[in-house]
Amino acid sequence: MAGDSGASRRAAMYGEDDLSSMSIFSGNYINFGYWQDFTPGLISIGERTESQANLYRTALRRLKIDPTDVVLEVGCGIAVGTVVALREFGPRAVYGIDLSQDQLDRATRVNSELIAQQPDRLILQRGSALKIPHAGERFDKCYSVEAAQHFEDLTAFASEAHRVLKSGGRLAVATFFMTQPTAADELRRLIETIDNGIDVVAAIDSFRDDLLTAGFVDVNVESIGEHVWRGFDAWITQTEFKDGWGRNWLKAYQRRLIDYYLVTAAKE
Ligand SMILES: C[S@@+](CC[C@H](N)C(=O)[O-])C[C@H]1O[C@@H](n2cnc3c(N)ncnc32)[C@H](O)[C@@H]1O
């Protein structure tokens, strides 16, 4: 793969390689997970899956979803988190978009029953975070879980999220960012997916500025790393990746190079 771009590596990772099938993830989720009160000990597959659903719940709670809301998820993956939004938060409808056709095909297969039962409430489409395939002022709420680390242009994403939200709409983005731009070199040495361009992690202050420049107000940045990295690292030790570079995520967090954030904002 030498010389491959981050985009082509991502396409393979979410295409034929099917990242969701790797033992570091479970339940068709592909995120690091959220552990409210992590205590060391053996983690079951069910608990690992629940941690990933809990990352969604943590982001979705911030949106204060109403029954009349039409909601957009950007980078929905296999859309099991989109279904959490629909079932547990009860909006009128949730649209999920993802760049990868393979991911959308998996999402459509996994959720076929619900899509058949409620075709007007769960709508999955191919689309990019950098050019959201919807008209302006279409959504009441918008969220993204562990996908923005792949967006090559966060300025464009911020502007698109602002465009598709109605006035009074809210945004929630959960993923990892560099704590400061000077962390980049050390992170490249520690984290393979940053070094090879799969993850294009920006500095958190730069994303905050992107949101403000796009016109968002009430931009709030919350570190949730203490609920993410230790649990995720403990899970890795139970998999065949226990001796690999994936253990460096926790080191990078402990060295204050990277953190997991929940960023919320509102459109006036
Ligand atoms: C780590 S997975 C997370 C999936 C899901 N949110 C979850 O937590 O299970 C990242 C997802 O973002 C999607 N993605 C990457 N770049 C994207 C872009 N520019 N626009 C939309 N989706 C994108 C990928 O195809 C992948 O499905």
PDBQT file of the ligand as one rigid body, heavy atoms in Angstrom, charges set to zero:
ROOT
HETATM    1  C1  LIG A 301     -15.002   4.726  12.435  1.00  0.00    +0.000 C 
HETATM    2  S1  LIG A 301     -16.394   4.580  11.381  1.00  0.00    +0.000 S 
HETATM    3  C2  LIG A 301     -17.718   5.044  12.490  1.00  0.00    +0.000 C 
HETATM    4  C3  LIG A 301     -19.051   4.505  12.059  1.00  0.00    +0.000 C 
HETATM    5  C4  LIG A 301     -20.166   4.786  13.048  1.00  0.00    +0.000 C 
HETATM    6  N1  LIG A 301     -20.333   6.200  13.276  1.00  0.00    +0.000 N 
HETATM    7  C5  LIG A 301     -19.943   4.071  14.362  1.00  0.00    +0.000 C 
HETATM    8  O1  LIG A 301     -19.614   4.731  15.367  1.00  0.00    +0.000 OA
HETATM    9  O2  LIG A 301     -20.112   2.849  14.391  1.00  0.00    +0.000 OA
HETATM   10  C6  LIG A 301     -16.255   6.020  10.337  1.00  0.00    +0.000 C 
HETATM   11  C7  LIG A 301     -17.278   6.096   9.213  1.00  0.00    +0.000 C 
HETATM   12  O3  LIG A 301     -17.154   7.387   8.580  1.00  0.00    +0.000 OA
HETATM   13  C8  LIG A 301     -17.321   7.219   7.186  1.00  0.00    +0.000 C 
HETATM   14  N2  LIG A 301     -16.699   8.362   6.496  1.00  0.00    +0.000 N 
HETATM   15  C9  LIG A 301     -15.387   8.613   6.339  1.00  0.00    +0.000 A 
HETATM   16  N3  LIG A 301     -15.198   9.763   5.670  1.00  0.00    +0.000 NA
HETATM   17  C10 LIG A 301     -16.421  10.263   5.407  1.00  0.00    +0.000 A 
HETATM   18  C11 LIG A 301     -16.905  11.432   4.755  1.00  0.00    +0.000 A 
HETATM   19  N4  LIG A 301     -16.061  12.328   4.217  1.00  0.00    +0.000 N 
HETATM   20  N5  LIG A 301     -18.228  11.621   4.670  1.00  0.00    +0.000 NA
HETATM   21  C12 LIG A 301     -19.106  10.725   5.201  1.00  0.00    +0.000 A 
HETATM   22  N6  LIG A 301     -18.711   9.586   5.818  1.00  0.00    +0.000 NA
HETATM   23  C13 LIG A 301     -17.394   9.362   5.938  1.00  0.00    +0.000 A 
HETATM   24  C14 LIG A 301     -16.661   5.882   6.894  1.00  0.00    +0.000 C 
HETATM   25  O4  LIG A 301     -17.064   5.351   5.656  1.00  0.00    +0.000 OA
HETATM   26  C15 LIG A 301     -17.091   5.061   8.098  1.00  0.00    +0.000 C 
HETATM   27  O5  LIG A 301     -18.283   4.378   7.857  1.00  0.00    +0.000 OA
ENDROOT
TORSDOF 0
